[in-house]
Amino acid sequence: MAHDRRGDPGRRLMINITWEIAVDGDTFEVSSKARDIINFERHFGVASTALAARKTRDADGNVELDSSHIRQEWLLYLAWSAAKRTGRFGGDFEAFLDALDEFPTIKAQEPAVPTNAGA
């Protein structure tokens, strides 16, 4: 029998993001779902956990979150995939980039790899 991980937040690998997107004067919200995550992984050849900020420690031992490894293109691709899947944008990724009025805003996020207070 497979282990049920739904009750164990330390095992969640899915990242759910709600985006506020402004395209050609129209502003709307969409949420990334499993299909968008799989599209991302297949397109870029990386696991969605690459979108999680990495924990590091500064010289004093304080925990810091480092997101410098996260490419802006990855975030925009996820936003585009959600907009396309929901019918809010019909063009390809390049057309989406051209049509953006501003960088999409992340309204809510569930981390791919949850942070642990004592880690």
Disulfide bonds with the S-S distance in Angstrom:
none
